[in-house]
Amino acid sequence: MNGLLVKLAITAAAGSLLYSSPIGAQIPPPQKRAEHVEITKAPELEIAHDDLAIIRWTSTNPGGDDEHFAVVHYGTDPKDLSQTTKSPIRLNRTHPETIFRVRIDGLKPQTTYYYKVTSMGGAGKSDGVESPVNQFTTPAPGQVTSAYPQPK
């Protein structure tokens, strides 16, 4: 009986080693935050429908938390950008730059919106970079505005 218990214990231990997930043990500590973050490709409208838009931009890799947020402050008055939306992003430590994208929902058709972008770590600390105010106009209902040619 003892031999059987020992054999079962060894089998269970070997099985747990073979099928365990080492992912948790491989999460490195946060990367050092960059001393200076710079927007290297200005924010631009990627696509807009009558009720939504996607804004994208590129900055130097901010470092810090791998979990980050792309943030857009927007509104219909360039002096009142009180509406905010953000999208989660995971930094790639091996890349010198990071592409940020944010989807803005609930927009009105044929309306000009003003916006500025920034980014922050998962804990809410700003990366210390902010764009100038830009603008876009949503298209008429059923229309699409795209920065890229549409397939025909």
Secondary structure, 3 states (H helix, E strand, C coil): CHHHHHHHHHHHHHHHHHHCCCHHHHCCCCCCCCCCCCEEEEEEEEEECCCEEEEEEEEECCCCCCEEEEEEEEECECCECCEEEEEEEECCCCCCEEEEEEEEECCCCCCEEEEEEEEEECCCCEEEEECCCEEEECCCCCCCEECCCCCC
